[in-house]
Amino acid sequence: MMTISTLTQVEYNRLKPQIFEIFLSQSSYLSHSSEEQLGYFNKWVELYHSKWPDWFFVAIQDNMVLGYVCACPNSVDALPAISFTSYHLFKDYYEKLKLHFHINVKLGQTGSGIGSRMLQHLKMVSLQKQVENCHIITSEHEKNVEFYLKNGFTIVGTQSLGKHKLLLMALDLGLSLPSQIDKNLQS
Ligand SMILES: CC(C)(COP(=O)(O)OP(=O)(O)OC[C@H]1O[C@@H](n2cnc3c(N)ncnc32)[C@H](O)[C@@H]1OP(=O)(O)O)[C@@H](O)C(=O)NCCC(=O)NCCS
């Protein structure tokens, strides 16, 4: 059975090689040096576990990591800590859009509902903690746009970065819905 949970520092250290592998295989950094790859991992993943461990969720089955979500519950407060250009381009939205996250499913396991289940988990925890909405940044032609649209996100902003058209996609969690979300989690 697959479980989705937070990790202690000891568990995180034990599972880090698997998390790193998922991050790398789903990134565009495969051809970079190992030093650069580690630098990107630190920015996109490690920072989140060290600063917001309660918002770092890992999907595990038989000791194998199938995916992870790392989130930051207050995107305004995190601006100095996060250095992605794309993140800063949308900074004017963060007074209203609080929580942002990154999600990745292990290569070869995509398309079987793991991402949607991790998203449901993130929604449930967000509602418990009274977080009203969540958002991500992606690019126009990414396959994941469809994933977010299917999960109820809408495009709330766009920006150009080089030849990419970046999309800010957000989901209003509607704080009156926890029983529905709990029901989805049990299915
Ligand atoms: C996007 C992602 C988290 C979705 O999780 P998932 O477990 O694959 O998705 P689910 O099975 O819950 O949902 C299926 C939908 O996700 C989308 N999807 C499936 N495979 C995908 C892939 N390799 N990349 C992006 N989206 C994918 C499709 O829209 C799919 O719908 P369909 O089956 O009707 O075609 C996952 O596919 C992934 O890690 N992709 C690569 C990295 C990425 O894009 N991360 C998000 C960065 S913003």
The ligand as an SDF file (V2000), in Angstrom:
LIG
                    3D

 48 50  0  0  0  0  0  0  0  0999 V2000
    2.9490   16.1980  -13.2970 C   0  0  0  0  0  0  0  0  0  0  0  0
    2.9700   14.9890  -12.3870 C   0  0  0  0  0  0  0  0  0  0  0  0
    3.3250   15.3820  -10.9640 C   0  0  0  0  0  0  0  0  0  0  0  0
    1.5580   14.3690  -12.3770 C   0  0  0  0  0  0  0  0  0  0  0  0
    1.5400   13.2210  -11.5680 O   0  0  0  0  0  0  0  0  0  0  0  0
    0.9890   11.8330  -12.1950 P   0  0  0  0  0  0  0  0  0  0  0  0
    0.9910   10.8360  -11.1210 O   0  0  0  0  0  0  0  0  0  0  0  0
    1.7740   11.5280  -13.4000 O   0  0  0  0  0  0  0  0  0  0  0  0
   -0.4710   12.2700  -12.6260 O   0  0  0  0  0  0  0  0  0  0  0  0
   -1.8570   11.5000  -12.3940 P   0  0  0  0  0  0  0  0  0  0  0  0
   -1.6910   10.0780  -12.7920 O   0  0  0  0  0  0  0  0  0  0  0  0
   -2.3720   11.7740  -11.0370 O   0  0  0  0  0  0  0  0  0  0  0  0
   -2.7670   12.2920  -13.4180 O   0  0  0  0  0  0  0  0  0  0  0  0
   -2.7100   11.9530  -14.7650 C   0  0  0  0  0  0  0  0  0  0  0  0
   -2.5330   13.1800  -15.6230 C   0  0  0  0  0  0  0  0  0  0  0  0
   -1.2730   13.7920  -15.4010 O   0  0  0  0  0  0  0  0  0  0  0  0
   -0.7140   14.1990  -16.6520 C   0  0  0  0  0  0  0  0  0  0  0  0
    0.5330   13.4440  -16.8660 N   0  0  0  0  0  0  0  0  0  0  0  0
    0.7150   12.1400  -17.0160 C   0  0  0  0  0  0  0  0  0  0  0  0
    2.0150   11.8550  -17.2120 N   0  0  0  0  0  0  0  0  0  0  0  0
    2.6730   13.0140  -17.1570 C   0  0  0  0  0  0  0  0  0  0  0  0
    4.0560   13.3730  -17.2840 C   0  0  0  0  0  0  0  0  0  0  0  0
    5.0070   12.4800  -17.5220 N   0  0  0  0  0  0  0  0  0  0  0  0
    4.3880   14.6670  -17.1350 N   0  0  0  0  0  0  0  0  0  0  0  0
    3.4540   15.5860  -16.8910 C   0  0  0  0  0  0  0  0  0  0  0  0
    2.1110   15.3060  -16.7830 N   0  0  0  0  0  0  0  0  0  0  0  0
    1.7330   14.0290  -16.9090 C   0  0  0  0  0  0  0  0  0  0  0  0
   -1.7230   13.8800  -17.7220 C   0  0  0  0  0  0  0  0  0  0  0  0
   -2.5520   15.0240  -17.8820 O   0  0  0  0  0  0  0  0  0  0  0  0
   -2.5150   12.7660  -17.0940 C   0  0  0  0  0  0  0  0  0  0  0  0
   -3.8180   12.6800  -17.5680 O   0  0  0  0  0  0  0  0  0  0  0  0
   -4.1790   11.4970  -18.6020 P   0  0  0  0  0  0  0  0  0  0  0  0
   -3.7980   10.2180  -17.9040 O   0  0  0  0  0  0  0  0  0  0  0  0
   -5.6600   11.6560  -18.7900 O   0  0  0  0  0  0  0  0  0  0  0  0
   -3.3560   11.7710  -19.8080 O   0  0  0  0  0  0  0  0  0  0  0  0
    3.9760   13.8930  -12.8870 C   0  0  0  0  0  0  0  0  0  0  0  0
    3.5350   13.4020  -14.1440 O   0  0  0  0  0  0  0  0  0  0  0  0
    5.4020   14.3700  -13.0070 C   0  0  0  0  0  0  0  0  0  0  0  0
    6.1620   14.2960  -12.0490 O   0  0  0  0  0  0  0  0  0  0  0  0
    5.7650   14.8650  -14.2160 N   0  0  0  0  0  0  0  0  0  0  0  0
    7.1240   15.2990  -14.5290 C   0  0  0  0  0  0  0  0  0  0  0  0
    7.5950   16.4480  -13.6650 C   0  0  0  0  0  0  0  0  0  0  0  0
    6.6230   17.6020  -13.6330 C   0  0  0  0  0  0  0  0  0  0  0  0
    6.0980   18.0410  -14.6380 O   0  0  0  0  0  0  0  0  0  0  0  0
    6.4110   18.1200  -12.3850 N   0  0  0  0  0  0  0  0  0  0  0  0
    5.5840   19.2920  -12.1640 C   0  0  0  0  0  0  0  0  0  0  0  0
    6.4140   20.5370  -12.2420 C   0  0  0  0  0  0  0  0  0  0  0  0
    5.3960   22.0080  -12.1530 S   0  0  0  0  0  0  0  0  0  0  0  0
  1  2  1  0
  2  3  1  0
  2  4  1  0
  2 36  1  0
  4  5  1  0
  5  6  1  0
  6  7  2  0
  6  8  1  0
  6  9  1  0
  9 10  1  0
 10 11  2  0
 10 12  1  0
 10 13  1  0
 13 14  1  0
 14 15  1  0
 15 16  1  0
 15 30  1  0
 16 17  1  0
 17 18  1  0
 17 28  1  0
 18 19  1  0
 18 27  1  0
 19 20  2  0
 20 21  1  0
 21 22  1  0
 21 27  2  0
 22 23  1  0
 22 24  2  0
 24 25  1  0
 25 26  2  0
 26 27  1  0
 28 29  1  0
 28 30  1  0
 30 31  1  0
 31 32  1  0
 32 33  2  0
 32 34  1  0
 32 35  1  0
 36 37  1  0
 36 38  1  0
 38 39  2  0
 38 40  1  0
 40 41  1  0
 41 42  1  0
 42 43  1  0
 43 44  2  0
 43 45  1  0
 45 46  1  0
 46 47  1  0
 47 48  1  0
M  END
$$$$
